Amino acid sequence: MIDTDTRKLFMLEDGVQVERHVRVLNNSFVFTNHKGEAISSKKKITEPLINHVVTELVGEEALPIIFYLRGKKQISEFIIAEELDMEIHLVRNLLYRLLEYNIVSFLRKKDRIKGWYICYWDFNEPMIPYLAEKIRLSKIAKLKDRLDREQKFKFYMCRSACVRMPFEKSMEFNFKCPECGGLMHEQDNNRTREQILQQIAELEKKKEL
């Protein structure tokens, strides 16, 4: 793999911008500061990491295409379909979904014999560390937002746990469950908050920086 040293700026769901510098060389990567100095340990771009990113963003059905393209250059979508025994329309659909996250890129060339244009695809492996970090930070942001709601509001449930509502919404139903009609009581959400804090801690341990 070519040695790449790239700066990436991406936006999380809550509007927060996150900047990451990464250097990729021979299927390994390290995060760096703006001076190019390493600020993380060197890690491999492993199959489990690729599996995680592609599955989270596109779905496991795209994995065969990614692992087929890995280590290859400019492979036509027709060859991909033939080698993986997949329908061409499905291959194209998955490739364009991968393209949305820059996991793949393509070059369009005109076939000299047939006269039509064919797309030749590459796997952008250096994007994997960025996307893995974005997924991690996005999950942390969502969990922190949920934790904030759990700490600020009181929630009510019936004994059958049909639905869970904040105080204001429960008042609209006169504290009667809209599903079963049972009386709704304030829920002790200490356990919920503890579980969210544990999930955040686990994701923080995985941080690359």
Protein Blocks (a to p, Z undefined) as FASTA:
>chain_A
ZZdddddddddfkopacddddddeehiacdddfkopafbdcddddfklmmmmmmmmnopk
lmmmmmmmgopahiafklmmmmnopafklmmmmmmmmmmnopaccdddddfknopacddd
dddfklmmmmmmmmmmmmmmmmmmmmmmmmmpccdddfkomaacdfklmmmnoopafklo
pacddddfklmmmmmmmmmmmmmmmpmZZ
